[in-house]
Amino acid sequence: DDTADIATDLTLNETAVEELCKGAYDAYNAMPFSDISKNGEQFDNEYYAGGTNWNYEVEDQNGNNNLKSDAYRVKKVYDSDGQRGMIKLPVEINSFNPDGKNTSDLNAAYCCWVQDRQANDNNGNCKTPYPYGCTDKDPADNANLCYVDHDRSHGVQHVDSGITVFGGPGQNENLEGSIHCHGFAWTNDDYHVANIYKGNDLFYVSMYDHMYQRGYVRNVPGSPMCAFAENMAVVTRADCTEIRAEEQFKFSWNATAEQATMELVKVKKLHFNACQGVDADGNNRDNDLEAYYRKLSNGKLTPTPDDPDGATPDLNELRMSLVGKEEGNCNKAIAGFLESKGIKVPGADK
């Protein structure tokens, strides 16, 4: 029947165009992450561990150590490849390759900052006069810190093992004071916008929006400042940024060779937006990494035979890092973790 033939041809054509688009993405000249700072691999490694002058220094009364001057290349990159190009995820950096796998088990990453070093930006409590008004000041608080398992990030912090806990049954769940956590996630589909531009997302979240714009710096002791979710400090929640991309492709047809080609001519504009996610009841929950992760996986907790590539890894695994903001979740996570190490926690069974 003619209708079936037309439908078959359309399916084949769509498949062919999809393959051409994939080839165009693969051929695009993405920017190496090391070109952002141009300070070398050791600098980038230490920055994401929570070190370097970008994290440690505070501006003085004479204007020395000014963040926007020291990190001027962050703004320069944001105005170019950051929002009009493609940046590679830096798997050469220990924070994003601690086990030599070049990938995340969870398809998610986040940062947690513990200090604010920049005044007059309406974020955190750093204020003039420098340096005293910005010494050991706090970012805006959006999460509680539960514990740090040093085994999760020994390749970054150079500590082979150990445990640091911030609470326990019957204790205040905000012992650590103010911290600020923010992340992003992507699917198993290599050509989903969240996957293609995950290097841009990392750059925006970690360097431009939070460090350069807000002055948020430094890591939770024993944890990377930014890393894949499975290697980070365990916290209650994290804010989230997703990308919407405007792109221009060029399609060409060689009649002689009967061959089509596709080129990603340019990334016209990347829009960095608060993630749109859903809670466990299917209600909208925006700017929340767990909720966005759930939406990416279409509500599935594991990939299924019918959709092996469309679903993200197990949502329950992410909840081992982001335990939920409900009261008591942090202390329950601490008790469960300690008991997994053979440490009985008094009052944990109450």
Phi, psi and chi 1 to 4 in degrees:
 res  aa     phi    psi   chi1   chi2   chi3   chi4
   1 ASP       -  142.5  115.3    0.6      -      -
   2 ASP   -62.3  -38.3  -66.9  -20.3      -      -
   3 THR   -61.5  -42.8  -56.7      -      -      -
   4 ALA   -64.0  -41.3      -      -      -      -
   5 ASP   -62.5  -43.3  -69.2  -19.6      -      -
   6 ILE   -63.0  -43.9  -68.1  171.8      -      -
   7 ALA   -62.3  -39.9      -      -      -      -
   8 THR   -64.5  -45.3  -58.6      -      -      -
   9 ASP   -60.8  -40.5  -69.4  -17.5      -      -
  10 LEU   -64.1  -40.8 -179.4   59.5      -      -
  11 THR   -63.4  -43.5  -59.1      -      -      -
  12 LEU   -63.4  -41.6  -68.5  173.3      -      -
  13 ASN   -64.9  -41.6  -70.8  -22.3      -      -
  14 GLU   -63.5  -38.8  -72.8  176.6  -13.8      -
  15 THR   -64.4  -42.1  -59.5      -      -      -
  16 ALA   -63.8  -43.4      -      -      -      -
  17 VAL   -64.5  -39.2  170.5      -      -      -
  18 GLU   -60.7  -41.6 -177.6  177.5  -31.1      -
  19 GLU   -66.3  -36.2  -68.8  -56.6  -48.5      -
  20 LEU   -64.6  -40.6  -71.5  171.7      -      -
  21 CYS   -63.6  -41.6  -72.6      -      -      -
  22 LYS   -60.5  -42.9  -69.7  178.9  179.2  179.7
  23 GLY   -62.8  -36.7      -      -      -      -
  24 ALA   -65.3  -41.6      -      -      -      -
  25 TYR   -63.7  -43.3  -78.8  125.5      -      -
  26 ASP   -62.9  -33.9  -69.0  -19.8      -      -
  27 ALA   -83.8  -11.8      -      -      -      -
  28 TYR   -66.3  138.2 -168.7   82.7      -      -
  29 ASN   -82.3   88.6 -174.1   24.9      -      -
  30 ALA   -76.1  148.1      -      -      -      -
  31 MET   -79.3  128.1  177.1 -176.8 -176.1      -
  32 PRO   -63.8  140.5  -19.0   31.5      -      -
  33 PHE   -61.4  -29.6 -154.2   90.1      -      -
  34 SER   -64.7  -18.7   57.8      -      -      -
  35 ASP   -75.6   -7.7  -77.4   -2.0      -      -
  36 ILE   -71.4  -61.3  -61.8  171.6      -      -
  37 SER   -82.4  -32.1   74.2      -      -      -
  38 LYS    55.3   28.1  -73.9 -169.6  176.7  -67.2
  39 ASN  -104.7    3.6  -75.4  -33.2      -      -
  40 GLY    97.4  163.0      -      -      -      -
  41 GLU   -64.7  -37.9 -175.1  173.9  -37.7      -
  42 GLN   -62.8  -41.3 -177.9  175.1   -7.3      -
  43 PHE   -61.0  -47.7  179.5   93.3      -      -
  44 ASP   -63.0  -40.1  -68.2  -16.7      -      -
  45 ASN   -59.7  -47.4  -95.2  -43.2      -      -
  46 GLU   -69.9  -34.0  -69.8  -57.7  -44.9      -
  47 TYR   -60.4  -47.9  170.9   72.5      -      -
  48 TYR   -74.9  -15.6  -80.6  105.8      -      -
  49 ALA   -81.2  -15.0      -      -      -      -
  50 GLY   112.1   11.2      -      -      -      -
  51 GLY  -108.8 -161.0      -      -      -      -
  52 THR    76.4  167.1   76.1      -      -      -
  53 ASN   -62.9  -24.9   62.0  -48.0      -      -
  54 TRP   -62.9  -32.1  -73.5    3.3      -      -
  55 ASN   -94.1  -38.7  -80.5  -56.6      -      -
  56 TYR   -84.7  -35.7  -71.9  150.6      -      -
  57 GLU   -79.6  154.8  -69.5 -177.5  -12.9      -
  58 VAL  -129.0  138.2  174.5      -      -      -
  59 GLU   -58.9  141.7 -173.6  172.6  -21.4      -
  60 ASP  -100.2 -179.0   65.7   22.0      -      -
  61 GLN   -67.7  -15.0   64.0  -90.2   29.4      -
  62 ASN   -98.3    4.3  -62.1  -44.2      -      -
  63 GLY    87.2    3.7      -      -      -      -
  64 ASN   -71.4  154.1  -62.0  -48.0      -      -
  65 ASN    62.8   30.8  -54.1  -34.5      -      -
  66 ASN   -67.1  126.0  176.0  -91.1      -      -
  67 LEU   -61.9  -45.9  178.4   58.2      -      -
  68 LYS   -67.5  -26.4  -77.3 -173.2  164.9   48.3
  69 SER   -77.5  -45.5  -63.3      -      -      -
  70 ASP   -65.1  -35.4  -69.4  -12.1      -      -
  71 ALA  -108.7   36.1      -      -      -      -
  72 TYR   -59.5  -29.0   75.5   94.9      -      -
  73 ARG   -67.6  -23.8  -81.2 -161.3   53.6   79.7
  74 VAL   -62.3  -45.8  171.3      -      -      -
  75 LYS   -65.9  -38.9 -179.9   63.9  163.0   64.7
  76 LYS   -62.3  -43.0 -176.3  175.7 -178.4  179.6
  77 VAL   -70.8  -38.7  170.7      -      -      -
  78 TYR   -58.9  -39.6  174.9   72.2      -      -
  79 ASP   -74.4   -8.9  -70.8  -22.9      -      -
  80 SER  -121.9 -103.0   54.8      -      -      -
  81 ASP   -65.4  -25.0  -71.7   76.7      -      -
  82 GLY   -57.1  -42.4      -      -      -      -
  83 GLN  -120.2    2.5   54.0 -176.9  -28.7      -
  84 ARG  -138.1   34.2  -67.8 -177.0  175.1   84.6
  85 GLY  -163.0 -166.0      -      -      -      -
  86 MET  -126.5  127.8 -170.1 -174.8  -60.7      -
  87 ILE  -112.7  133.3  -59.6  175.8      -      -
  88 LYS   -74.6  141.0  -63.9  178.8 -179.2  178.4
  89 LEU   -66.5  131.5 -171.0   73.1      -      -
  90 PRO   -82.5   74.0   32.2  -36.0      -      -
  91 VAL   -70.9   -5.8  -68.1      -      -      -
  92 GLU   -78.6  -12.8   69.2  -84.0    8.2      -
  93 ILE   -87.6  137.6  -66.4  175.3      -      -
  94 ASN   -56.4  -35.9  -68.7  -22.6      -      -
  95 SER   -61.5  -25.8  -72.3      -      -      -
  96 PHE  -115.6   18.7  -59.9   97.0      -      -
  97 ASN  -161.6   49.0 -167.4   14.4      -      -
  98 PRO   -67.4  -23.7   27.2  -35.7      -      -
  99 ASP  -111.5    9.5  -58.0  -47.1      -      -
 100 GLY    72.7   21.9      -      -      -      -
 101 LYS   -97.8  -11.8  -64.1 -175.0  -64.1 -175.0
 102 ASN    62.5   16.4  -65.1  -26.6      -      -
 103 THR  -157.2  164.2 -172.5      -      -      -
 104 SER   -97.3  141.1  166.4      -      -      -
 105 ASP   -70.9  -23.0  -68.5  -24.5      -      -
 106 LEU  -110.7   -7.2  -61.5  178.6      -      -
 107 ASN    58.7   41.7  -68.1   -2.5      -      -
 108 ALA  -153.3  151.5      -      -      -      -
 109 ALA  -147.2  153.9      -      -      -      -
 110 TYR  -154.0  165.5   59.9   90.4      -      -
 111 CYS  -118.7  150.6  -54.7      -      -      -
 112 CYS  -133.2  125.4  -72.7      -      -      -
 113 TRP  -112.4  149.1  -58.7  -88.1      -      -
 114 VAL  -122.0   -4.8  -60.5      -      -      -
 115 GLN  -138.0  158.0  -71.8 -170.9    5.9      -
 116 ASP  -121.8  122.9  175.8   21.0      -      -
 117 ARG  -112.9    3.8   60.8  162.7  -70.6 -175.6
 118 GLN  -126.5  127.9 -177.9  170.1  -95.8      -
 119 ALA   -91.2  165.7      -      -      -      -
 120 ASN    62.1   35.0  -57.4  -38.1      -      -
 121 ASP  -124.4   10.1   57.0   16.6      -      -
 122 ASN    62.2   26.8  -63.2  -44.1      -      -
 123 ASN  -139.1  133.2  -72.3  -77.8      -      -
 124 GLY    72.7 -176.8      -      -      -      -
 125 ASN  -115.4   17.7   64.2    5.4      -      -
 126 CYS   -67.5  136.1  166.3      -      -      -
 127 LYS  -149.6  160.9   58.6 -175.9  178.9 -178.7
 128 THR   -75.6  157.0   54.3      -      -      -
 129 PRO   -81.5  146.5   30.7  -36.5      -      -
 130 TYR   -74.8  152.8  -71.8  113.6      -      -
 131 PRO   -88.2  -12.6   33.7  -35.6      -      -
 132 TYR   -65.3  -34.6  -49.9  107.2      -      -
 133 GLY   -73.4   -8.0      -      -      -      -
 134 CYS  -125.4   16.0  -77.0      -      -      -
 135 THR   -87.0  119.7  -60.2      -      -      -
 136 ASP    56.4   47.1 -163.6   24.7      -      -
 137 LYS   -99.2  163.4  -64.6  -57.5  179.1 -179.5
 138 ASP  -106.1  147.9  -60.7  -37.7      -      -
 139 PRO   -77.3  170.3   32.4  -36.2      -      -
 140 ALA   -63.0  133.1      -      -      -      -
 141 ASP   -83.2  123.7 -167.5   12.3      -      -
 142 ASN  -134.3    8.9   73.9  -15.8      -      -
 143 ALA  -157.7  162.9      -      -      -      -
 144 ASN  -108.5  140.6  -75.2  -20.6      -      -
 145 LEU   -91.3  125.7  173.0   60.1      -      -
 146 CYS   -95.5  -63.7  -55.7      -      -      -
 147 TYR  -160.0  164.8   65.5   86.5      -      -
 148 VAL  -121.4  122.4  177.3      -      -      -
 149 ASP  -100.5  106.7  176.6    5.3      -      -
 150 HIS   -66.2  -19.0  -59.2  -81.1      -      -
 151 ASP   -63.8  -27.6  -74.9  -19.3      -      -
 152 ARG   -69.6  -23.4  -71.4  162.5   60.5  107.1
 153 SER  -138.7   30.3   56.1      -      -      -
 154 HIS   -62.7  -25.1   60.5   82.2      -      -
 155 GLY   -73.0  -13.4      -      -      -      -
 156 VAL  -102.5  -49.6 -180.0      -      -      -
 157 GLN   -93.6   -3.9  -66.8  -64.5  -21.9      -
 158 HIS    61.7   29.5  -46.5  -63.7      -      -
 159 VAL  -116.8  116.5  178.2      -      -      -
 160 ASP   -66.6  -36.7  -73.3  -22.8      -      -
 161 SER  -160.4  171.6   62.6      -      -      -
 162 GLY   136.7  166.6      -      -      -      -
 163 ILE  -137.8  136.5  -58.4  167.1      -      -
 164 THR  -128.7  124.5  -54.6      -      -      -
 165 VAL  -116.3  149.4  -61.6      -      -      -
 166 PHE  -126.8   64.1  -63.6   84.3      -      -
 167 GLY   143.5 -159.4      -      -      -      -
 168 GLY   151.7  169.2      -      -      -      -
 169 PRO   -51.2  128.4  -28.2   36.2      -      -
 170 GLY    81.2    0.5      -      -      -      -
 171 GLN  -104.2  160.4  -63.2 -170.5   38.9      -
 172 ASN   -60.7  133.7  179.7    3.9      -      -
 173 GLU   -88.7    7.5  -71.0 -170.3  -51.5      -
 174 ASN  -122.7   39.6 -165.7   27.7      -      -
 175 LEU   -61.7  -30.6  -67.7  175.9      -      -
 176 GLU   -76.8  -13.1   76.6  -75.4   -9.7      -
 177 GLY    85.8 -150.2      -      -      -      -
 178 SER   -85.7  129.4  -63.5      -      -      -
 179 ILE  -134.4  160.1   64.9  167.2      -      -
 180 HIS  -133.4  124.4 -168.8   94.2      -      -
 181 CYS  -121.3  141.3  -59.8      -      -      -
 182 HIS  -154.1  138.4 -162.2  118.2      -      -
 183 GLY  -149.5 -162.4      -      -      -      -
 184 PHE  -159.5  167.1   57.6   99.0      -      -
 185 ALA  -147.6  166.7      -      -      -      -
 186 TRP  -149.8  166.7   57.4   95.7      -      -
 187 THR   -94.6  176.9   71.9      -      -      -
 188 ASN   -76.7  -13.2  -72.2  -29.3      -      -
 189 ASP   -74.9  112.6  179.2   -2.3      -      -
 190 ASP   -59.6  -20.5  -69.3  -21.5      -      -
 191 TYR  -110.9   13.9  -60.4   97.2      -      -
 192 HIS   -74.7  144.2 -172.7  -75.2      -      -
 193 VAL   -56.5  -35.2   62.9      -      -      -
 194 ALA   -66.9  -28.7      -      -      -      -
 195 ASN   -83.5  -44.5 -155.0  -34.6      -      -
 196 ILE   -59.1  -41.3  -68.1  168.5      -      -
 197 TYR  -108.2   26.4  -65.1  106.9      -      -
 198 LYS   -67.3  -27.2   58.4 -177.1 -179.8  -73.6
 199 GLY   -67.3  -38.7      -      -      -      -
 200 ASN   -64.4  -40.2  -61.2   66.8      -      -
 201 ASP   -62.4  -44.6 -139.9  -14.3      -      -
 202 LEU   -59.7  -47.3  172.0   65.0      -      -
 203 PHE   -57.8  -47.2  161.8   71.6      -      -
 204 TYR   -64.5  -49.8  177.0   81.7      -      -
 205 VAL   -65.3  -48.3  167.6      -      -      -
 206 SER   -84.1  -42.6   63.0      -      -      -
 207 MET   -99.1  -47.8  -72.3 -173.0  170.4      -
 208 TYR   -82.8  -60.1 -178.6   73.3      -      -
 209 ASP   -67.6  -44.3 -174.9   32.8      -      -
 210 HIS   -95.0  -42.6  -72.5   85.7      -      -
 211 MET   -80.5  -57.4 -171.5  -92.5  -69.8      -
 212 TYR   -70.1  -44.2 -174.9   85.5      -      -
 213 GLN   -79.9  -43.3  -68.0  -79.7   79.9      -
 214 ARG  -104.9  -19.5  -49.7 -173.4 -160.6 -166.9
 215 GLY    81.4   19.8      -      -      -      -
 216 TYR   -81.1  129.0  -70.0  178.1      -      -
 217 VAL  -145.9  175.6  -65.2      -      -      -
 218 ARG    70.7  152.1  -55.6  -65.5  -62.6  -89.9
 219 ASN  -104.1  158.7   61.5  -58.1      -      -
 220 VAL   -63.9  128.1  172.2      -      -      -
 221 PRO   -52.9  129.6  -28.2   36.4      -      -
 222 GLY    89.5   -8.3      -      -      -      -
 223 SER  -120.5  151.5  169.5      -      -      -
 224 PRO   -60.8  157.8  -16.1   28.5      -      -
 225 MET   -72.2  -40.5 -175.1  178.0   72.1      -
 226 CYS  -139.9  140.7  -55.0      -      -      -
 227 ALA  -171.6  176.5      -      -      -      -
 228 PHE   -59.1  148.5  -69.1  144.5      -      -
 229 ALA   -55.3  -38.3      -      -      -      -
 230 GLU   -70.8   -9.2   61.9  -94.2   31.8      -
 231 ASN  -112.6    5.7  -56.0  116.8      -      -
 232 MET   -95.8  168.3  -78.1  -67.4  -67.5      -
 233 ALA   -58.3  146.0      -      -      -      -
 234 VAL   -84.4  124.2  175.0      -      -      -
 235 VAL  -133.6  175.7  -62.8      -      -      -
 236 THR   -77.5  -39.8   52.1      -      -      -
 237 ARG  -163.2  173.9   64.3  169.6  -55.1  -79.6
 238 ALA  -149.7  143.5      -      -      -      -
 239 ASP   -66.1  176.1  -70.7  -12.9      -      -
 240 CYS  -153.7  140.5  178.3      -      -      -
 241 THR  -121.5  133.0  -66.6      -      -      -
 242 GLU  -119.8  161.2   65.5  173.1  -47.3      -
 243 ILE  -113.6  135.9  -70.1  176.6      -      -
 244 ARG  -112.3  129.2  179.7  173.5   65.3   83.7
 245 ALA  -111.6  135.6      -      -      -      -
 246 GLU  -106.2  120.1  -64.8 -179.4   38.0      -
 247 GLU  -129.3  154.3  -56.6  160.4  -39.4      -
 248 GLN  -122.2  120.0 -179.2  178.4  -23.0      -
 249 PHE  -108.9  153.0  -72.0   85.8      -      -
 250 LYS  -120.7  121.3  179.1 -178.4  178.0 -179.2
 251 PHE  -102.7  131.2  176.7   83.5      -      -
 252 SER  -128.6  146.0  -59.2      -      -      -
 253 TRP  -128.6  121.2  172.5 -103.6      -      -
 254 ASN   -94.4  105.1 -173.7  -41.3      -      -
 255 ALA   -65.8  -35.2      -      -      -      -
 256 THR   -66.2  -48.4  -57.8      -      -      -
 257 ALA   -85.5   -7.7      -      -      -      -
 258 GLU    50.1   52.0  -65.7 -173.0  -10.7      -
 259 GLN  -132.7  135.1 -176.8  176.1   14.5      -
 260 ALA  -104.3  147.8      -      -      -      -
 261 THR  -134.7  155.2   57.7      -      -      -
 262 MET  -134.5  137.1 -176.0   83.6   77.1      -
 263 GLU  -129.9  132.9  177.0 -172.5    2.3      -
 264 LEU   -80.9   97.4  175.2   55.3      -      -
 265 VAL   -66.0  -47.0  177.5      -      -      -
 266 LYS  -162.8  153.8   64.1  177.9  173.6 -179.9
 267 VAL   -90.0  106.5  179.6      -      -      -
 268 LYS   -69.6  -42.8  -62.1  174.7   68.5  174.6
 269 LYS  -168.4  134.0 -177.4   70.2  178.6  -67.9
 270 LEU  -104.1  130.9  -62.8 -178.7      -      -
 271 HIS  -106.3  121.7  -58.8  -91.9      -      -
 272 PHE   -97.4  110.1  -61.0   91.5      -      -
 273 ASN  -120.3  156.3  -57.7  -42.5      -      -
 274 ALA   -61.1  133.1      -      -      -      -
 275 CYS   -59.1  141.6  -67.2      -      -      -
 276 GLN  -103.7  111.7  -64.1 -178.4  -14.7      -
 277 GLY  -126.1 -173.7      -      -      -      -
 278 VAL  -135.2  147.7  -66.6      -      -      -
 279 ASP   -86.5 -175.1   64.2   17.5      -      -
 280 ALA   -64.3  -20.7      -      -      -      -
 281 ASP   -95.1    4.5  -62.7  -39.8      -      -
 282 GLY    84.9    6.7      -      -      -      -
 283 ASN   -84.0  150.4  -59.6  -47.0      -      -
 284 ASN   -61.9  134.1  -68.3  -22.8      -      -
 285 ARG  -142.9  108.8  179.9 -170.5  -70.1  175.3
 286 ASP   -97.2  161.5  -62.7  -19.1      -      -
 287 ASN    57.2   40.6 -161.7   28.6      -      -
 288 ASP  -140.0  121.6 -175.0  -88.3      -      -
 289 LEU   -64.1  -43.1 -178.4   54.2      -      -
 290 GLU   -62.7  -42.0 -179.3 -168.7  -31.3      -
 291 ALA   -65.1  -38.3      -      -      -      -
 292 TYR   -67.7  -39.9  179.1   61.4      -      -
 293 TYR   -59.6  -42.2 -164.9   89.6      -      -
 294 ARG   -62.9  -41.2 -178.0 -177.1  -69.3  104.3
 295 LYS   -65.6  -41.2 -178.2  177.9  179.1  179.7
 296 LEU   -60.1  -35.2  -78.0 -177.7      -      -
 297 SER   -87.6    6.7   64.5      -      -      -
 298 ASN    56.0   32.9  -63.2  -42.2      -      -
 299 GLY    82.9   -4.0      -      -      -      -
 300 LYS   -83.8  143.1  -54.0 -178.6 -172.1   73.8
 301 LEU   -90.4  -21.5  -63.8 -175.3      -      -
 302 THR  -141.9  154.2   55.2      -      -      -
 303 PRO   -59.2  148.0  -23.8   34.2      -      -
 304 THR  -114.8  160.9   66.5      -      -      -
 305 PRO   -57.2  -31.7  -25.4   35.0      -      -
 306 ASP   -78.5  -19.4  -65.6  -28.9      -      -
 307 ASP  -145.9   65.0 -170.9   12.2      -      -
 308 PRO   -68.3  -25.6   25.9  -34.5      -      -
 309 ASP  -106.8  -16.0  -62.8  -38.4      -      -
 310 GLY   -82.4  -20.3      -      -      -      -
 311 ALA   -97.9  144.3      -      -      -      -
 312 THR   -75.7  167.9   58.1      -      -      -
 313 PRO   -60.2  176.0  -27.1   36.1      -      -
 314 ASP   -56.0  123.7 -164.0  -20.9      -      -
 315 LEU   -62.5  -31.8  179.4   58.5      -      -
 316 ASN   -62.3  -31.5  -75.3  -27.5      -      -
 317 GLU   -66.9  -39.3  -70.1  -63.8  -39.8      -
 318 LEU   -62.4  -35.0 -177.9   67.3      -      -
 319 ARG   -68.3  -10.1  -69.1  176.6  179.0  144.0
 320 MET   -75.0  -19.4  -60.0  -65.0  -70.5      -
 321 SER  -104.4  -37.7  -63.5      -      -      -
 322 LEU  -114.0   97.0  -57.3  174.0      -      -
 323 VAL   -83.7   -7.8  -58.7      -      -      -
 324 GLY   104.8  145.5      -      -      -      -
 325 LYS   -85.2   -5.7   63.9  180.0 -178.5  179.2
 326 GLU   -62.3  143.3  -68.2   75.4   14.0      -
 327 GLU   -58.0  133.5 -175.7  177.0   -5.1      -
 328 GLY    94.7  -16.9      -      -      -      -
 329 ASN   -63.7  -38.7  -80.1   11.3      -      -
 330 CYS   -64.1  -49.0 -140.9      -      -      -
 331 ASN   -65.1  -35.7  -74.5  -19.5      -      -
 332 LYS   -63.9  -40.7  -71.5  178.0 -175.9  176.4
 333 ALA   -64.4  -40.4      -      -      -      -
 334 ILE   -62.7  -48.0  -68.3  170.0      -      -
 335 ALA   -61.6  -43.0      -      -      -      -
 336 GLY   -63.9  -40.7      -      -      -      -
 337 PHE   -66.2  -46.3  171.2   69.1      -      -
 338 LEU   -63.2  -39.2  -68.4  178.0      -      -
 339 GLU   -68.0  -29.3  -70.4 -177.3    7.7      -
 340 SER   -67.0  -19.7   74.3      -      -      -
 341 LYS   -97.2    7.8  -60.0  -66.8 -175.7 -179.3
 342 GLY    83.2   16.4      -      -      -      -
 343 ILE  -105.1  114.2  -56.8  172.1      -      -
 344 LYS   -79.5  127.7  178.2   64.0  177.1  176.6
 345 VAL  -101.8  116.4 -179.4      -      -      -
 346 PRO   -58.8  133.4  -22.9   33.4      -      -
 347 GLY    83.6   -3.3      -      -      -      -
 348 ALA   -68.3  -23.0      -      -      -      -
 349 ASP   -94.6    8.1   52.9   -8.3      -      -
 350 LYS   -89.3      -  -66.0 -178.2  179.4  178.6
